[in-house]
């Protein structure tokens, strides 16, 4: 089969990296940015705590008849957050219904600012243990804790009332007044800038305090902890 001369010229030009008229070919369009695992927003969703989840809470001892709230008082907030790996993860916090709106606004802003949260899993997945949750650097909220763990009387406790949040607790430790030691570790006790750390005047501090929350509302250092007051009380209506 014979090939027309024009076709041979075109093929030669393409092999040489030129257009048929001898000019360099236009560069291919840039590849679109990799948006794999990158969400546009925190996509927060507030749900009623399911009967199944409440049953798990009761089973591990972090909810029940001696606690100040019941299932109907609580809400499960599901939303995206950036992890320490820089990727987007779906997490959840269980909070009192009267602070759910405020928590949703705060964590949506934290997502926008890409503040890293290593994990955000309700504490029943740690068998209700605050110690295990802290060691895992897990951000959490509601927990009517066991007497053996750090807790004020349940009726007054911000965590037992679902109005307290501990953020990246391994990076933001607290001093246990029973032992005088940093928990879960003293490794990140120094308040210098670092991944997932909370500093006075910093982003996390500003977002919470602007909504009426109080940082480390305790006599000892408690860098991970925000609550709405002690004894536990709701936020003012204009901040809910």
Secondary structure, DSSP 4 states (H G I P E B T S, - for coil): ----HHHHHHHHHHHTTB-TTSSBPPPPPPPPP--TT--SS---EEEEPPHHHHHHHHHTTSSSTTSS--GGGEEEEEEEEE-TTSSEEEEEEEEEGGGHHHHHHHHHHHHHTT-B-SB---GGGGTT-HHHHHHTTB-B------TTSS---TTT-TTTTT-EEE-STTTS-EEETTTTEEES-STT-S----TT---TTSHHHHHHHHTT-EES-SSS-BTTEEES-SS--PPPGGG-
